Amino acid sequence: MVSVSFGIVACQDTDLEDFDLQKSQGVRVTASNTIGNIIKTNESLTIPVHLKLSGGAGKAFEVGLQVNQDTVLKQIQEGKLRDIVAIASSAVMIDNVAKVTYGSDAAQFNLTVTRTEVEKYFGKKIAIGYTIANVGKGNTIDAAQNTGIIVLNTADLLTLADIHYISLQTGGALIEAKDRQNYTSSSGGISIPMLVNLASFPGSAFSVDAVADAAIIPSLIQDKTLPENTVALKNGEFTLTSKANFPSNASEARLSLDIPWTVINNNLGKQLAIVVRLQNPTLHILNAEKSFTIILVDCDNILEEDVTHLGVFTVNRDNNSGANSNEGSLKLVDNNLDSKFLQSDYIGDLECTLVFAQPQKIGAYTLTSANDADSRDPKDWVLQGSNDGIVWTTIDSRSGEMFSARKLTRRFNVQFPTSYLRYRLNITAIKGGTNLFQLAEWRMIKVR
């Protein structure tokens, strides 16, 4: 059952048009506390409200209506309404008129409240005021009861599970970016993904802002939430997605915090921190306890290094003109995207090997497509590691890979990095339609 309280407030006399009372069959219209069954949708709650007439209407007419939250606020201030919240006028829509049919002694209109406003005050009582503004000629407004205040208990309207709370998946918690956890790497730096969730049933599209808060970092260090060697990220040292955009019928959206390698390199021995907060949703409400997350980046345990140049590179079969030729194998590791290694009569047996003086813990590698026909691009390959050149362990395997553009660099992560002295890239298939293989660059990325 919906709990409803009602107040009738007398306002100043309404200036009505003159009419001949003797000849009129007019009726007096009074604000009522009677409501019908409330209709709930994912977007709003519609409340049917009834008006009383002093008798049967001698003719059909219309009753003009207005939302009146000013009177609600006044009654709260005067202590006449206790433990009640006046919801925002902007959250209430009212039928402009209630239509009275001939002979009827009652009329009905609808008050519609946005669901977000009701959810905002879940667990409290909310009040909606309305005023009878005018009536058709020959009828009068009950001056003593022309304004009504309807009070609804939100706990009777919704359950906790109905609330469309917006929260970060890691809301209220600490995200530690280190040891290849909670971030992805690229040639430009690292990206820390964050998932924003919507509880209850999804509906219309909406968005919520994301802001970075560095001001709170010193207090988090002081209370030992963050380690002593933590420094706050400064403006210009990171990029944060400014909005999480939820399409229609979506329950999640994504944000990311991006930090370039230069910032991480400049802060070795330190940890970088920032707080990401959600605010200003265009629809629904924030879960206050899960509307923020603390991000901590361990620079010493996230740093990557391109170590390709430290290895001795060879292939099992080279370009016909030799390794040092214009399209020889050494072009594959010259760190120049405008050059390439081209092998003719490719038969799927190409082995590219790097041998290091010291073991290297390779956490990722990149391949860059060359300038010419994509039919020559590698499609299937296996990356292996070895310490003796005899026993080889597969550390990454790919099949059906495609390069969507020329001179495109793609990164491939090694799931379980282990240190090896030797690495071998076996290209087992190309896109096809030719017997030529080509690749512009192969780079090996060491992780700590």
Summary of the structure (lengths in Angstrom):
residues: 448
radius of gyration: 35.3
end to end distance: 62.3
largest distance: 116.0
contacts: 1409
relative contact order: 0.11
helix: 12%
strand: 46%
